[in-house]
Amino acid sequence: MAAGSGIAPLRAVLQLLRQQRQRFGEVALYYGERTESDFAYRRELEALRAAAVAVELVLSRPPTGWRGGVGYVQDHLRALPPPWLGPGTVALLCGQSAMVNEVTSLLVAHHVPPTQILMNY
């Protein structure tokens, strides 16, 4: 989960996941920004998709015709959680404290152990 500039600390992890994709099970990236032009690392996001990573892009200020998620990234996760979300999930959260707190509560409600929820602070 990343919101805004929170994608930067996750970049190295995402690069490792892509390079060693066979070592990992189901992987999803939920990444939220205000506007489409704010998304960083667009080519890398496409490479993640090509490596069978579910990339969910979410905009809080979407343009007409936007086909991704709308609202805040935590709202998108709440509405469309991955089907494999549960006790075996490991989550990395980088972004504003409100997003991190909401996502943490959501993950715990889906039986993700708090020790498997890693944060940027």
BAVEXLUM-326813 format. One record per residue: residue in three letters; x, y, z of N, C-alpha, C, CB in turn. Coordinates in Angstrom, 3 decimals. Atoms other than C-alpha are relative to their C-alpha. Glycine has a CB too. Example, Ala and Ser with C-alpha at 12.3 -4.5 7.8 and 13.67 -1.06 7.14 Angstrom:
BEGIN
["ALA"; [0.890; -1.190; 0.000]; [12.300; -4.500; 7.800]; [0.900; 1.200; 0.000]; [-0.992; 0.027; 1.246]],
["SER"; [-0.820; -1.190; -0.060]; [13.670; -1.060; 7.140]; [-0.770; 1.090; 0.730]; [0.414; 0.462; -1.415]],
This chain:
BEGIN
["MET"; [0.848; -1.176; 0.000]; [0.000; 0.000; 0.000]; [0.885; 1.226; 0.000]; [-0.960; 0.005; 1.212]],
["ALA"; [-0.752; -1.252; 0.057]; [1.371; 3.380; -0.960]; [-0.950; 1.131; -0.345]; [1.155; -0.083; -1.034]],
["ALA"; [0.748; -1.209; 0.321]; [-0.113; 6.835; -0.966]; [1.002; 1.107; -0.239]; [-1.005; 0.381; 1.134]],
["GLY"; [-0.885; -1.116; 0.315]; [1.609; 9.752; -2.644]; [1.452; -0.417; -0.063]; [-0.165; 1.093; 1.015]],
["SER"; [-1.445; 0.270; 0.036]; [5.346; 9.866; -2.112]; [0.382; -1.263; 0.765]; [0.760; 1.182; 0.570]],
["GLY"; [-0.259; 1.266; -0.669]; [5.023; 6.698; -0.028]; [0.429; -1.104; -0.954]; [-1.219; -0.434; 0.745]],
["ILE"; [-0.453; 0.997; 0.970]; [5.728; 4.807; -3.251]; [1.528; -0.085; -0.036]; [-0.543; 0.334; -1.397]],
["ALA"; [-1.470; -0.020; 0.092]; [9.407; 5.848; -3.094]; [0.661; -1.008; 0.942]; [0.520; 1.399; 0.311]],
["PRO"; [-0.637; 0.997; -0.865]; [10.323; 3.764; -0.005]; [-0.307; -1.441; -0.398]; [-0.432; 0.220; 1.420]],
["LEU"; [0.357; 1.355; 0.425]; [8.552; 0.753; -1.533]; [0.677; -0.408; -1.303]; [-1.498; -0.110; -0.157]],
["ARG"; [-0.552; 0.273; 1.334]; [10.365; 1.002; -4.861]; [1.008; -1.145; 0.010]; [0.660; 1.252; -0.556]],
["ALA"; [-1.012; 1.060; -0.045]; [13.311; -1.201; -3.872]; [-0.645; -1.364; 0.247]; [1.041; 0.299; 1.094]],
["VAL"; [0.708; 1.251; -0.262]; [10.961; -3.866; -2.509]; [-0.711; -0.470; -1.266]; [-1.013; 0.175; 1.157]],
["LEU"; [0.699; 0.355; 1.234]; [8.913; -3.776; -5.698]; [0.962; -0.491; -1.071]; [-0.787; 1.191; -0.521]],
["GLN"; [-1.008; 0.449; 0.967]; [12.050; -4.104; -7.822]; [0.472; -1.412; 0.342]; [1.204; 0.975; -0.028]],
["LEU"; [-0.397; 1.339; -0.424]; [13.144; -7.121; -5.780]; [-1.099; -1.014; -0.304]; [0.332; -0.011; 1.498]],
["LEU"; [1.117; 0.897; 0.301]; [9.683; -8.678; -6.094]; [-0.045; -0.350; -1.482]; [-1.324; 0.636; 0.425]],
["ARG"; [0.052; 0.246; 1.446]; [9.786; -8.280; -9.852]; [1.162; -0.895; -0.442]; [0.034; 1.338; -0.777]],
["GLN"; [-1.176; 0.777; 0.398]; [13.321; -9.695; -10.166]; [-0.051; -1.437; 0.510]; [1.259; 0.673; 0.507]],
["GLN"; [0.051; 1.327; -0.610]; [12.599; -12.658; -7.894]; [-1.447; -0.469; 0.150]; [0.702; 0.010; 1.371]],
["ARG"; [1.447; 0.231; -0.076]; [8.910; -13.059; -8.654]; [-0.350; -1.428; 0.370]; [-0.645; 0.344; -1.315]],
["GLN"; [0.312; 1.395; -0.259]; [9.004; -16.856; -8.485]; [0.082; -0.361; 1.475]; [0.922; -0.879; -0.783]],
["ARG"; [-0.145; 0.274; -1.444]; [9.885; -16.675; -4.758]; [-1.233; 0.397; 0.804]; [1.210; 0.735; 0.550]],
["PHE"; [1.123; -0.565; -0.733]; [6.601; -14.999; -3.825]; [-1.327; -0.490; -0.558]; [0.054; 1.518; -0.039]],
["GLY"; [1.341; 0.389; 0.416]; [2.954; -15.957; -3.935]; [-0.729; 1.183; -0.605]; [-0.791; -0.564; 1.181]],
["GLU"; [0.819; -1.101; 0.504]; [0.163; -13.518; -4.671]; [0.543; 1.332; 0.505]; [-1.473; -0.176; 0.425]],
["VAL"; [-0.507; -1.324; -0.365]; [1.317; -9.898; -4.701]; [-0.903; 1.058; -0.621]; [1.481; 0.188; -0.467]],
["ALA"; [0.810; -1.112; 0.504]; [-0.718; -6.725; -5.022]; [0.613; 1.306; 0.489]; [-1.491; -0.125; 0.463]],
["LEU"; [-0.399; -1.359; -0.356]; [0.235; -3.057; -5.017]; [-1.226; 0.883; -0.142]; [1.183; 0.516; -0.897]],
["TYR"; [1.048; -1.022; 0.020]; [-2.427; -0.521; -4.094]; [0.724; 1.326; 0.154]; [-1.095; -0.222; 1.146]],
["TYR"; [-0.766; -1.250; 0.045]; [-1.076; 2.924; -4.979]; [-0.946; 1.143; -0.334]; [1.159; -0.082; -1.045]],
["GLY"; [0.895; -1.116; 0.194]; [-2.996; 6.154; -4.605]; [0.705; 1.331; -0.171]; [-0.929; 0.084; 1.134]],
["GLU"; [-0.481; -1.362; 0.250]; [-2.351; 9.674; -5.894]; [-1.209; 0.909; -0.178]; [0.936; 0.055; -1.260]],
["ARG"; [1.090; -0.957; 0.260]; [-4.391; 12.838; -6.371]; [-0.399; -0.020; -1.470]; [0.419; 1.427; 0.411]],
["THR"; [0.270; -0.075; 1.432]; [-4.063; 13.075; -10.151]; [0.848; -1.017; -0.745]; [0.269; 1.418; -0.534]],
["GLU"; [-0.699; 1.010; 0.799]; [-2.926; 10.731; -12.899]; [1.458; 0.374; -0.255]; [-0.715; -0.201; -1.326]],
["SER"; [-1.381; -0.423; 0.269]; [0.180; 12.797; -13.619]; [0.898; -0.120; 1.230]; [0.015; 1.435; -0.500]],
["ASP"; [-0.784; 0.149; -1.229]; [1.290; 12.314; -9.990]; [0.610; -1.390; 0.151]; [-0.866; 0.300; 1.199]],
["PHE"; [-0.538; 1.353; -0.151]; [1.958; 8.584; -10.424]; [1.479; -0.034; -0.389]; [-0.804; -1.003; -0.860]],
["ALA"; [-1.440; 0.154; 0.255]; [5.678; 7.838; -10.190]; [0.275; -1.396; -0.567]; [0.824; 0.232; 1.309]],
["TYR"; [-0.509; 1.296; 0.458]; [7.580; 5.018; -11.904]; [-0.989; -0.746; -0.903]; [0.342; -0.865; 1.197]],
["ARG"; [1.026; 0.613; 0.847]; [4.942; 4.364; -14.591]; [0.504; -1.238; -0.746]; [-0.511; 1.017; -0.998]],
["ARG"; [-0.528; 1.167; 0.726]; [7.179; 2.032; -16.616]; [0.191; -1.190; 0.937]; [1.338; 0.350; -0.681]],
["GLU"; [-0.206; 1.075; -0.967]; [8.017; 0.054; -13.495]; [-1.330; -0.610; 0.438]; [0.766; 0.522; 1.220]],
["LEU"; [1.312; 0.522; -0.350]; [4.339; -0.266; -12.636]; [-0.492; -0.963; -1.079]; [-1.004; 1.148; 0.196]],
["GLU"; [0.380; 0.888; 1.105]; [3.697; -1.761; -16.066]; [0.823; -1.288; 0.034]; [0.187; 0.715; -1.358]],
["ALA"; [-0.845; 1.192; -0.109]; [6.642; -4.136; -15.571]; [-0.481; -0.908; 1.133]; [1.471; 0.402; 0.230]],
["LEU"; [0.574; 0.797; -1.088]; [5.085; -5.258; -12.284]; [-1.224; -0.759; -0.487]; [-0.371; 0.896; 1.197]],
["ARG"; [1.184; 0.670; 0.556]; [1.825; -6.016; -14.062]; [0.417; -1.158; -0.896]; [-0.873; 0.999; -0.794]],
["ALA"; [-0.493; 1.050; 0.896]; [3.749; -7.998; -16.671]; [0.575; -1.180; 0.778]; [1.062; 0.565; -0.942]],
["ALA"; [-0.547; 1.052; -0.861]; [5.292; -9.976; -13.790]; [-1.085; -0.604; 0.906]; [1.150; 0.562; 0.856]],
["ALA"; [1.140; 0.572; -0.732]; [1.816; -10.964; -12.507]; [-0.173; 0.581; 1.399]; [0.160; -1.495; 0.103]],
["VAL"; [0.329; -0.723; -1.228]; [1.618; -8.378; -9.734]; [-1.271; 0.795; -0.286]; [1.190; 0.945; 0.469]],
["ALA"; [1.242; -0.771; 0.158]; [-1.877; -6.933; -9.308]; [0.291; 1.440; 0.409]; [-1.179; -0.610; 0.862]],
["VAL"; [-0.266; -1.413; -0.272]; [-1.390; -3.166; -9.559]; [-1.328; 0.745; -0.048]; [1.026; 0.603; -1.030]],
["GLU"; [1.245; -0.748; -0.125]; [-4.360; -1.137; -8.341]; [0.343; 1.476; 0.165]; [-0.856; -0.518; 1.203]],
["LEU"; [-0.256; -1.437; -0.052]; [-4.031; 2.562; -9.139]; [-1.287; 0.722; 0.375]; [0.548; 0.521; -1.359]],
["VAL"; [1.169; -0.683; -0.551]; [-6.359; 4.901; -7.273]; [0.239; 1.504; -0.028]; [-0.299; -0.482; 1.448]],
["LEU"; [-0.100; -1.463; 0.041]; [-7.009; 8.611; -7.804]; [-1.065; 0.638; 0.882]; [-0.135; 0.511; -1.445]],
["SER"; [0.978; -0.738; -0.794]; [-8.642; 10.987; -5.358]; [-0.647; 1.122; -0.818]; [0.666; 0.578; 1.254]],
["ARG"; [0.564; -1.006; 0.901]; [-9.206; 13.513; -8.173]; [0.087; -0.514; -1.442]; [0.747; 1.369; 0.149]],
["PRO"; [-0.116; 0.637; 1.311]; [-9.838; 11.380; -11.257]; [-0.549; 0.869; -1.129]; [-0.721; -1.327; 0.012]],
["PRO"; [0.555; -0.685; 1.169]; [-10.337; 12.811; -14.731]; [-1.179; -0.798; -0.550]; [1.086; 0.195; -1.095]],
["THR"; [1.083; 0.692; 0.687]; [-13.368; 11.939; -16.802]; [0.597; -1.161; -0.788]; [-0.790; 0.971; -0.938]],
["GLY"; [-0.464; 1.168; 0.744]; [-12.912; 8.463; -18.212]; [1.031; -0.844; 0.734]; [0.571; 0.438; -1.294]],
["TRP"; [-0.975; 0.784; -0.774]; [-10.485; 7.223; -15.511]; [-0.576; -1.383; 0.274]; [0.367; 0.719; 1.340]],
["ARG"; [0.471; 1.380; -0.147]; [-10.739; 3.429; -15.325]; [0.524; -0.686; 1.247]; [0.392; -0.801; -1.200]],
["GLY"; [-0.526; 0.587; -1.228]; [-8.844; 2.830; -12.081]; [-0.898; 0.299; 1.185]; [1.404; 0.510; 0.272]],
["GLY"; [0.739; -0.266; -1.215]; [-9.935; 3.188; -8.487]; [-0.193; 1.490; 0.219]; [0.706; -0.613; 1.182]],
["VAL"; [0.341; -1.395; -0.279]; [-11.522; 6.407; -7.261]; [-0.155; 0.177; 1.506]; [-1.303; 0.422; -0.747]],
["GLY"; [0.075; -0.288; -1.439]; [-11.189; 7.950; -3.804]; [1.383; -0.124; 0.613]; [-0.997; -0.955; 0.713]],
["TYR"; [-1.275; 0.229; -0.666]; [-8.512; 7.136; -1.296]; [0.383; -1.464; -0.133]; [-0.070; 0.413; 1.486]],
["VAL"; [-0.486; 1.360; 0.217]; [-6.347; 4.049; -1.622]; [-0.567; -0.955; 1.053]; [1.538; -0.030; 0.029]],
["GLN"; [0.553; 0.871; -1.038]; [-7.621; 2.661; 1.701]; [-1.469; -0.335; -0.279]; [0.136; 0.664; 1.377]],
["ASP"; [1.389; 0.271; 0.362]; [-11.213; 2.974; 0.444]; [-0.074; -1.056; -1.099]; [-0.699; 1.291; -0.455]],
["HIS"; [-0.035; 0.981; 1.087]; [-10.302; 1.002; -2.660]; [0.322; -1.390; 0.556]; [1.045; 0.410; -1.073]],
["LEU"; [-0.313; 1.287; -0.627]; [-8.731; -1.744; -0.548]; [-1.215; -0.530; 0.748]; [1.202; 0.135; 0.960]],
["ARG"; [1.197; 0.409; -0.742]; [-11.853; -1.813; 1.632]; [-1.065; -0.544; -0.964]; [-0.568; 1.194; 0.817]],
["ALA"; [1.022; 0.407; 0.965]; [-14.114; -2.104; -1.423]; [0.400; -1.241; -0.796]; [-0.287; 1.139; -0.953]],
["LEU"; [-0.483; 1.107; 0.840]; [-11.946; -4.573; -3.383]; [1.240; -0.653; 0.600]; [0.311; 0.501; -1.417]],
["PRO"; [-1.178; 0.662; -0.572]; [-9.660; -6.529; -1.060]; [0.378; -1.215; -0.851]; [-0.267; -0.430; 1.474]],
["PRO"; [-0.380; 1.204; 0.748]; [-7.626; -9.262; -2.732]; [-0.609; -1.228; 0.675]; [1.556; -0.136; -0.091]],
["PRO"; [0.663; 1.167; -0.577]; [-9.293; -12.661; -2.252]; [0.896; -0.807; 0.936]; [-0.495; -0.890; -1.100]],
["TRP"; [-0.938; 0.757; -0.825]; [-6.169; -14.082; -0.610]; [0.388; 0.728; 1.288]; [1.242; -0.304; -0.797]],
["LEU"; [-0.317; -0.771; -1.200]; [-6.050; -11.438; 2.147]; [-0.367; -0.802; 1.245]; [-0.743; 1.358; -0.008]],
["GLY"; [0.272; 0.783; -1.197]; [-5.724; -13.201; 5.497]; [1.238; -0.220; 0.840]; [-0.594; -1.324; -0.374]],
["PRO"; [-1.084; 0.215; -0.962]; [-3.409; -14.670; 8.131]; [1.386; -0.156; -0.610]; [-0.297; -1.199; 0.802]],
["GLY"; [-1.302; 0.169; 0.629]; [-0.618; -15.444; 5.661]; [0.524; 1.237; -0.704]; [-0.067; -1.109; -0.966]],
["THR"; [-0.360; -1.228; 0.696]; [-0.498; -11.904; 4.281]; [1.074; 0.772; 0.757]; [-1.231; 0.875; -0.198]],
["VAL"; [-0.968; -0.965; -0.519]; [2.493; -9.629; 4.810]; [-0.277; 1.302; -0.736]; [1.509; -0.487; -0.197]],
["ALA"; [0.344; -1.283; 0.617]; [1.743; -5.959; 4.199]; [1.063; 1.037; 0.313]; [-1.376; 0.488; 0.482]],
["LEU"; [-0.903; -1.137; -0.155]; [4.045; -2.993; 3.653]; [-0.822; 1.252; -0.254]; [1.240; -0.089; -0.977]],
["LEU"; [0.806; -1.211; 0.099]; [2.414; 0.401; 4.249]; [0.888; 1.227; 0.047]; [-1.041; 0.053; 1.120]],
["CYS"; [-0.762; -1.246; 0.042]; [3.963; 3.715; 3.241]; [-0.915; 1.125; -0.452]; [1.227; -0.124; -0.943]],
["GLY"; [0.834; -1.134; 0.350]; [2.097; 6.989; 3.280]; [-0.402; 0.770; 1.241]; [-1.233; -0.458; -0.760]],
["GLN"; [0.472; -0.836; -1.085]; [0.201; 9.383; 5.451]; [-0.557; -0.858; 1.140]; [-1.064; 0.979; -0.507]],
["SER"; [0.396; 0.777; -1.180]; [-0.649; 8.286; 8.985]; [-1.472; -0.405; -0.040]; [0.274; 0.799; 1.263]],
["ALA"; [1.421; 0.365; 0.071]; [-4.422; 8.352; 8.352]; [-0.189; -1.245; -0.863]; [-0.837; 1.173; -0.565]],
["MET"; [0.090; 1.175; 0.867]; [-4.034; 5.868; 5.475]; [0.556; -1.221; 0.714]; [0.754; 0.237; -1.322]],
["VAL"; [-0.639; 1.123; -0.681]; [-1.672; 3.666; 7.464]; [-0.903; -0.524; 1.117]; [1.375; 0.419; 0.570]],
["ASN"; [0.873; 0.427; -1.101]; [-4.025; 3.606; 10.474]; [-1.244; -0.713; -0.509]; [-0.407; 1.200; 0.848]],
["GLU"; [1.206; 0.629; 0.548]; [-7.110; 2.806; 8.382]; [0.307; -1.356; -0.615]; [-0.644; 0.906; -1.046]],
["VAL"; [-0.357; 1.270; 0.636]; [-5.350; 0.104; 6.386]; [0.380; -1.030; 1.059]; [1.162; 0.196; -1.001]],
["THR"; [-0.355; 0.933; -1.073]; [-3.905; -1.434; 9.542]; [-1.257; -0.598; 0.627]; [0.849; 0.709; 1.077]],
["SER"; [1.257; 0.494; -0.579]; [-7.402; -1.701; 11.045]; [-0.700; -0.975; -0.946]; [-0.936; 1.176; 0.326]],
["LEU"; [0.624; 0.862; 0.995]; [-8.725; -3.208; 7.820]; [0.722; -1.342; -0.094]; [-0.013; 0.690; -1.366]],
["LEU"; [-0.770; 1.236; 0.087]; [-5.912; -5.756; 7.627]; [-0.221; -0.875; 1.230]; [1.488; 0.311; -0.162]],
["VAL"; [0.241; 0.757; -1.230]; [-6.362; -6.791; 11.257]; [-1.394; -0.630; -0.027]; [0.153; 0.914; 1.240]],
["ALA"; [1.355; 0.542; 0.122]; [-10.093; -7.223; 10.593]; [-0.045; -1.195; -0.950]; [-0.961; 1.087; -0.484]],
["HIS"; [-0.113; 1.140; 0.918]; [-9.066; -9.630; 7.775]; [0.981; -1.044; 0.532]; [0.446; 0.477; -1.391]],
["HIS"; [-0.827; 0.986; -0.692]; [-6.950; -11.596; 10.294]; [1.470; 0.014; -0.392]; [-0.545; -1.350; -0.246]],
["VAL"; [-1.433; -0.143; 0.237]; [-3.563; -10.307; 9.160]; [0.628; 0.329; 1.351]; [0.316; 1.118; -1.087]],
["PRO"; [-0.616; -0.272; -1.296]; [-1.336; -10.501; 12.257]; [0.724; 1.351; -0.007]; [0.981; -1.126; 0.369]],
["PRO"; [-0.680; -1.294; -0.072]; [-0.086; -7.074; 13.389]; [1.510; -0.084; -0.212]; [-0.272; 0.634; 1.328]],
["THR"; [-1.447; 0.162; 0.201]; [3.482; -8.437; 13.348]; [0.375; -0.130; -1.464]; [0.496; -1.212; 0.753]],
["GLN"; [-0.239; 0.135; 1.432]; [3.102; -8.913; 9.576]; [-0.433; 1.261; -0.755]; [-0.741; -1.225; -0.547]],
["ILE"; [0.354; -1.273; 0.605]; [2.056; -5.304; 8.952]; [1.160; 0.964; 0.274]; [-1.372; 0.554; 0.567]],
["LEU"; [-1.198; -0.815; -0.132]; [5.185; -3.236; 8.330]; [-0.291; 1.407; -0.494]; [1.181; -0.621; -0.779]],
["MET"; [0.321; -1.397; 0.318]; [5.066; 0.577; 8.263]; [1.243; 0.841; -0.194]; [-0.851; 0.606; 1.094]],
["ASN"; [-1.128; -0.884; 0.269]; [7.227; 3.493; 7.234]; [0.336; 0.893; 1.185]; [-0.291; 0.850; -1.207]],
["TYR"; [-0.360; -0.766; -1.203]; [7.331; 4.928; 10.776]; [-0.232; -0.815; 1.241]; [-0.796; 1.298; 0.080]],
